[in-house]
Amino acid sequence: MGPGEGPIPESGIPADLIEARATIDNIDAALIHILAERFRCTQRVGHIKARHGLPPADPGREARQVERLRRLAEESGLDPDFAEKFLSFMVTEVIRHHEVIQEEYRQGTLPPAR
Ligand SMILES: O=C(O)C(=O)C[C@]1(C(=O)O)C=C[C@@H](O)C=C1
């Protein structure tokens, strides 16, 4: 039995597992807040792009993000392939939002300055 490990309590869940899960819960909450802020920002980007007639996707920017995030992942012990997949998952959703915003501007269902 290692340090921090105790006997299995009556609940059947070891105390150190309960403690680790509390940390996971806090991290998940932070991730949700971070994602909400990122999407709030990318919504703004979607409006800027629509106003300036810029395309929803920017493959050059994405390539630089992939390179940077893969390097950061390597440095911090995260699987770089996972980091790239996660970025791609997010960016795909952002591009979908950008397309919706662009269509709203095209149909004039949004005011031009937002
Ligand atoms: O930076 C932009 O141009 C964005 O629209 C944001 C973002 C992203 O979510 O990071 C999304 C789509 C682009 O292809 C590149 C990056």
The ligand as an ORCA input file, in Angstrom:
! r2SCAN-3c Opt
* xyz 0 1
  O      -8.254     32.428    -36.239
  C      -9.235     32.307    -36.994
  O      -9.243     32.772    -38.134
  C     -10.410     31.568    -36.539
  O     -11.430     31.582    -37.195
  C     -10.303     30.750    -35.290
  C      -9.919     29.302    -35.594
  C      -9.783     28.628    -34.201
  O     -10.784     28.146    -33.681
  O      -8.668     28.664    -33.643
  C     -11.018     28.659    -36.367
  C     -11.001     28.542    -37.729
  C      -9.813     28.868    -38.534
  O      -9.618     27.949    -39.583
  C      -8.610     29.061    -37.704
  C      -8.654     29.222    -36.349
*
